[in-house]
Amino acid sequence: MSAVATTQKRVVFDFEIDFSNGGGLQGQQFRLDIDGDDISDAELADYIVDDMRLLMVGAVRILNKRIIEEAHKR
């Protein structure tokens, strides 16, 4: 059986999270599979906070967002 390379839409972005009790978290060149052709900054922020189970989040900034197509790697 031969493997067929399929392409997937992904969003590549940087993010900064400030915590309401001090401190913060940053990510660079973070990649996330998406359905469709775009995703809002608010949806990305919600996804990061929920998926990482972060508490006491103050502000979330999404930076340098771009949508790419690339072959699925699994």
C-alpha positions in Angstrom: 0.0 0.0 0.0 1.5 3.4 -1.0 1.1 6.4 1.2 -0.7 9.4 -0.4 0.5 12.8 0.8 -2.5 14.9 1.7 -2.3 18.6 2.3 -3.8 20.3 5.3 -4.5 23.9 6.1 -2.5 25.2 9.1 -2.1 28.5 10.8 1.4 29.5 11.9 1.6 32.2 14.5 3.4 33.7 17.5 1.5 34.4 20.7 2.0 36.2 24.0 -0.1 35.5 27.1 -0.2 37.7 30.2 -1.4 36.2 33.5 -3.6 38.4 35.8 -1.5 37.3 38.8 1.8 38.2 37.0 4.1 36.5 34.5 3.5 35.4 31.0 4.0 32.8 28.3 5.2 33.2 24.7 5.2 30.9 21.7 6.9 31.3 18.4 6.1 29.7 15.1 3.3 27.7 16.7 1.4 25.5 14.2 -2.2 24.4 14.4 -4.3 22.4 12.0 -7.5 24.3 11.0 -10.7 23.5 9.2 -11.4 26.0 6.4 -9.3 28.8 5.1 -9.0 31.1 8.1 -9.4 31.4 11.8 -9.9 34.5 13.9 -7.4 35.7 16.5 -10.1 35.3 19.2 -10.6 31.6 18.2 -6.8 31.0 18.3 -6.6 32.6 21.8 -9.5 30.5 23.1 -8.0 27.4 21.7 -4.5 28.0 23.3 -6.0 28.8 26.7 -8.4 25.9 26.7 -6.0 23.3 25.3 -3.2 24.3 27.7 -5.7 24.5 30.5 -4.4 27.9 31.5 -5.9 29.8 34.5 -5.9 33.4 35.4 -5.2 34.6 31.9 -5.3 38.3 31.4 -4.5 39.2 27.8 -3.7 37.1 24.8 -2.0 38.5 21.7 -1.8 36.7 18.4 1.1 37.9 16.2 2.5 37.2 12.7 -0.4 34.9 11.8 -0.4 33.3 8.4 -2.3 30.4 6.8 -0.2 27.7 5.0 -0.9 24.5 3.2 1.5 21.6 3.8 1.6 17.9 3.7 0.3 16.0 6.7 3.3 14.6 8.6 1.7 11.6 10.4 
